Amino acid sequence: MGITDSLRSAGFKPEANTDGEWEVLKGQYKCEWVTLRKEEARDTVGARYLAEFKAKDTIDGILARPSMYPHFRRSYFLDNTEDIKKLLNDAFTAGVALDTSSDEAFEASFANAIGKDVYVRGWGWTPEKDRSGNVLPEGERRTLQQFVVKQEKNAKPRKAKAGVVPF
C-alpha cells in the first residue's frame, strides 16, 4: 500500500492553512494605547481620528497572542459629533486628559495617550447589513472586533456562577 493509499483509507482530506488568519478577541485585556492620530479622508472613508490598542495581558477570555499589529482599532469620524464624544469618553475612562480648548490643542494632546495602559472588554459581531443598510450575502459577512474601554477597577476576572460547568 502506498502513502496516498493509506491517507485515503484513513479518510484524510486537505485543509487550508490558517497562518495569518485573524481571531476575534473575546474577554478582558490590559492594553497599551499605541496610536492616536488624525487621518485625512480617502476614497470611501471620511477624515477620522484613529486609535489603536495593543494587548499586553489577558485578564480573562481568549489569550491575546503576540502580534506586530494592534489588537483593537477604532475610528472616530470628524463629521460625527457623537464619535468625538466617544473619543473623549474613552480617553477619560482610560485616565487620559485631552485638551478641548481648541482643535489644535486637542490634537496636540493626543501625545498624552500614547503608552498609557487601557483596559478593554472585547467581543465579536457579525453585521447582516453594510453601512448603507444593504443586506450582505452570507458569504460576504465577516466578524468584526468590537470593544469597550473600561476603568481599571472594573477590569477583573469574571467569577463562575455556582452550578455552572466551566467548559
N, C-alpha and C positions, 0 to 999 in steps of 0.2 A: 504494500500500500504506500503510495506517495504522500508527500507533505500536504498537497492540496486535497487529496482524498481524505486524509484524517481531519482536516479543517472542515470540509463539507459534512462529513459524518458526525462531527461534533456540533453542527448547526451554526458554525461561525458565519457572521455577516459583518462586513466592514462598517466602521463608524467614523464619522468625521472627527478630526482633531478639534479640541476645544481650546487650544492655546490662544490666548489673546482675547477670549470672549469675556465680556463684562458681566459681573454678577451684582445684582441689586443688594445693597447692604440693608439688613433689617435688624434693628436693635439700637443700642445707645453707644455713643462713641465720644471720646475726648479727641478733639481735633486741633490742628494749628491753622489759624487764618493765614493763608499763603498769598492770596491775591485780592485786591480791591482796586479796580481801575475803571476808567471810562473807556468805552469802545464806541467808535463812530458808527453811524448807520451803514448797513451793507444792503445788498440786493433785496432780501426778504426780511431782514432783521433791522429794527429801528435802533437808534442810539440807546445805549444802556450802560449801567454800571454792572460789572461782573465781579462776583465774589466767589472765591474758591477756598475750600477747606480740606485739609489732608488729615485723615485719621491717624492718630498716634497710638491710641489704646482702645481696645474693645471693652466696654463696661459690661454689656451683655448682648447676646444676639450672635449673628453671623460674624465670624472672625474676619476683620479687615486685613487683607493681605497687603504686604508692602508693595508699593507702586510708585513709579516715577510721575504719575499723574495724580491730581487731586481727586479725592473720593466723592466729594459733594460740590456741586456748582449751582449757582443761582444768578439769574439775570434780573435786574431791577430796571425796567424801561423808563427812560426820561420823560416820555409823553404820558405817563400814567402816575398821577399823584399818589394813588394807593400803593404802588410799587415803592416809591421813595419813602413813604411812611413805613413800609415793611423793612426797608433797609435800615432806617433809623431805629425801629423797634428791635431788629436782630442785633444791631451793634450795641444798643443799650442793654439788652438781655445778656450779651457777652461781656459787658463791662467796658465797652469801648466808647470813648467820648468823641463824637463827631461835631465839628463846629458849623452851626447853621446860620452864622452871621452874614454870609454871602455865599454865592455859588463857588467862588474861587477858594474861600476859606474852607468850605465843605469838602471840596476835592483835595485840598492840601492836607486836610486832617485824616484822609484815608491811611496815611502812613501810621497813624495810631493803632490801626487794626492788625497790621502785618506782624506775625509772630505771636499774637495773643492766643491763649487757649480758649477754645469754643467747645461747648458740649452740644451734641445734636442727637436727635432720635430720627432714625431713617426707616423708610419702608418703600415698597414698590407700588406703582399704579399704572394700569394699562388703560389709556383712554380709548373710547369707542369712536370718538369723533376728532377731526383735526381742528385747528384753530379757527377755521371758517365755519365750523359746525357741520361739515360733511361727514357722513358715516364712513369710517375706514373699513376696507375689506379685511377679513380675518387675517390673511397673510401679511398685511401691512401694519398690523398693530404691534407695537413693541412696548415693553415695560419701561417706565421712566423712574429714575431715582427721585424720591420725594424726601424731604426732611424738614424738621423744625429746630430752630436754635432754642436751647434750654438753659436755665440757670444752673450753675454748678451744684447748688444744694438740692436740685431736683433730679440730678443725673445719678441715680442709684440703681444697683442691680434689682430687678424685679424679684419678688418672692413668690414661690409657687404656692398656689392655693391648696388648702388641705383637701385631700382626697383626689387630687388631680395627678395623673401619671405624668412624669416629666419628659415623656417622649411621644 
